[in-house]
Amino acid sequence: MTNVHSAPEPALVPELLVTSLVKSLDFWCGLSGFEVQYDRPDEGFAYIARGAAHVMIEQRAVGRN
């Protein structure tokens, strides 16, 4: 895991509500080349980035959603 401030500044950061954080991270990080910048696994949340493309992923019915 790296520091959020090491990635380029994003113009927009969408937050996606998903049914499975694990499966979503497998897709985004495993297949699409994103890296976790910050996460709160107990809350089902991860902030990921690939260059200037940043996305927040939150598992439905686990965290603050």
Backbone as JSON, one array per atom type, in Angstrom:
{
  "sequence": "MTNVHSAPEPALVPELLVTSLVKSLDFWCGLSGFEVQYDRPDEGFAYIARGAAHVMIEQRAVGRN",
  "N": [[0.85, -1.17, 0.0], [0.5, 2.23, -0.78], [1.06, 5.78, -0.25], [-1.63, 8.07, -0.49], [-1.01, 10.58, -1.46], [1.06, 10.19, -3.24], [0.21, 9.64, -5.78], [-0.86, 11.12, -8.93], [-2.84, 14.15, -8.89], [-6.33, 13.75, -8.91], [-9.03, 14.63, -11.17], [-11.63, 14.0, -10.69], [-13.21, 11.85, -8.39], [-14.88, 9.04, -8.41], [-17.24, 7.23, -6.36], [-17.88, 3.92, -5.86], [-20.46, 1.73, -5.09], [-20.46, -1.51, -4.08], [-21.14, -5.1, -4.24], [-19.3, -6.92, -3.33], [-16.3, -6.33, -1.88], [-13.87, -7.7, -2.05], [-14.04, -9.16, -4.5], [-14.32, -7.0, -6.24], [-11.88, -5.64, -5.86], [-10.19, -7.61, -6.85], [-10.83, -7.45, -9.56], [-10.34, -4.64, -10.21], [-7.69, -4.17, -9.24], [-6.28, -6.54, -9.81], [-6.85, -7.17, -12.56], [-7.09, -4.69, -13.88], [-4.99, -3.05, -13.18], [-4.91, -1.14, -11.11], [-3.89, 0.26, -7.92], [-4.09, -0.22, -4.4], [-4.46, 2.58, -2.45], [-5.32, 3.44, -0.01], [-7.06, 1.87, 2.61], [-9.89, 0.56, 4.46], [-10.49, -2.18, 5.66], [-12.23, -3.39, 7.58], [-14.45, -1.83, 7.33], [-15.2, -2.25, 4.78], [-14.07, -0.73, 2.69], [-12.1, 0.82, 0.13], [-9.62, 2.89, -1.34], [-8.5, 3.41, -4.48], [-6.0, 3.7, -7.08], [-4.75, 4.49, -10.33], [-2.37, 5.97, -11.9], [-3.61, 9.11, -12.78], [-6.21, 8.34, -12.49], [-8.57, 7.77, -10.14], [-10.46, 5.88, -7.78], [-13.04, 5.25, -5.45], [-14.06, 2.51, -3.56], [-16.75, 0.92, -2.07], [-18.15, -1.49, 0.0], [-21.42, -2.57, -0.05], [-23.7, -2.26, 2.66], [-21.83, -2.72, 4.69], [-20.0, -0.76, 5.68], [-20.06, 2.71, 6.13], [-22.08, 3.38, 4.38]],
  "CA": [[0.0, 0.0, 0.0], [1.26, 3.46, -0.87], [0.43, 6.98, 0.25], [-2.55, 8.69, -1.45], [-0.38, 11.77, -2.02], [2.09, 9.85, -4.22], [-0.42, 9.54, -7.1], [-1.25, 12.42, -9.47], [-4.11, 14.71, -8.42], [-7.45, 13.4, -9.8], [-10.02, 15.67, -11.46], [-12.88, 13.51, -10.14], [-13.05, 10.53, -7.77], [-16.18, 8.4, -8.18], [-17.34, 6.21, -5.32], [-18.71, 2.83, -6.33], [-21.04, 0.86, -4.08], [-20.35, -2.85, -4.67], [-21.64, -6.19, -3.4], [-18.15, -7.63, -2.76], [-15.05, -5.58, -1.98], [-12.81, -8.63, -2.47], [-14.17, -9.4, -5.95], [-14.07, -5.73, -6.93], [-10.44, -5.39, -5.85], [-9.61, -8.57, -7.78], [-10.98, -6.88, -10.9], [-9.67, -3.34, -10.38], [-6.24, -4.25, -9.0], [-5.73, -7.7, -10.48], [-6.98, -7.12, -14.01], [-7.05, -3.34, -14.46], [-3.73, -2.39, -12.86], [-5.01, -0.15, -10.04], [-3.24, -0.11, -6.67], [-4.74, 0.3, -3.2], [-3.77, 3.71, -1.84], [-5.79, 3.52, 1.37], [-8.23, 1.0, 2.8], [-10.44, 0.26, 5.77], [-11.11, -3.49, 5.41], [-13.33, -3.65, 8.51], [-15.6, -1.05, 6.87], [-15.46, -2.6, 3.39], [-13.73, 0.45, 1.89], [-10.76, 0.95, -0.44], [-9.36, 3.98, -2.27], [-7.52, 2.85, -5.4], [-5.57, 4.64, -8.11], [-3.84, 4.12, -11.41], [-2.05, 7.28, -12.45], [-4.55, 10.15, -12.35], [-7.54, 7.75, -12.33], [-8.79, 7.36, -8.76], [-11.8, 5.35, -7.53], [-13.33, 4.75, -4.11], [-14.94, 1.34, -3.61], [-17.32, 0.64, -0.76], [-19.04, -2.65, -0.02], [-22.76, -2.27, 0.42], [-24.17, -2.79, 3.95], [-20.74, -3.06, 5.61], [-19.42, 0.43, 6.3], [-20.85, 3.91, 6.42], [-23.06, 3.68, 3.35]],
  "C": [[0.89, 1.23, 0.0], [0.44, 4.62, -0.33], [-0.44, 7.6, -0.83], [-1.88, 9.86, -2.14], [0.7, 11.46, -3.04], [1.53, 9.76, -5.63], [-0.77, 10.94, -7.6], [-2.63, 12.85, -8.96], [-5.25, 14.37, -9.39], [-8.36, 14.6, -10.03], [-11.36, 15.3, -10.82], [-12.63, 12.12, -9.55], [-14.44, 9.93, -7.51], [-16.11, 7.39, -7.04], [-18.34, 5.16, -5.78], [-19.18, 1.99, -5.16], [-21.12, -0.53, -4.7], [-20.89, -3.91, -3.71], [-20.5, -6.97, -2.74], [-16.88, -6.82, -2.97], [-13.93, -6.47, -2.51], [-12.86, -8.86, -3.98], [-13.9, -8.14, -6.75], [-12.58, -5.42, -6.97], [-9.71, -6.38, -6.76], [-9.68, -8.03, -9.21], [-10.13, -5.63, -11.08], [-8.16, -3.44, -10.23], [-5.61, -5.41, -9.76], [-5.73, -7.59, -11.99], [-6.73, -5.74, -14.61], [-5.83, -2.52, -14.06], [-3.8, -1.28, -11.82], [-4.26, -0.67, -8.81], [-4.0, 0.52, -5.5], [-3.87, 1.4, -2.62], [-4.09, 3.82, -0.35], [-6.96, 2.56, 1.49], [-8.62, 0.91, 4.26], [-11.19, -1.06, 5.62], [-12.3, -3.79, 6.32], [-14.61, -2.92, 8.1], [-15.93, -1.33, 5.4], [-15.14, -1.47, 2.42], [-12.3, 0.37, 1.37], [-10.72, 2.14, -1.39], [-8.23, 3.48, -3.17], [-7.16, 3.87, -6.47], [-4.68, 3.94, -9.14], [-3.54, 5.41, -12.16], [-3.0, 8.32, -11.9], [-5.97, 9.63, -12.22], [-7.66, 7.19, -10.92], [-10.23, 6.9, -8.61], [-11.89, 4.95, -6.05], [-14.31, 3.59, -4.28], [-15.43, 1.07, -2.2], [-18.31, -0.52, -0.87], [-20.36, -2.28, 0.66], [-23.08, -2.99, 1.75], [-23.07, -3.22, 4.91], [-20.27, -1.82, 6.37], [-20.43, 1.53, 6.55], [-21.96, 4.18, 5.42], [-24.46, 3.54, 3.87]]
}
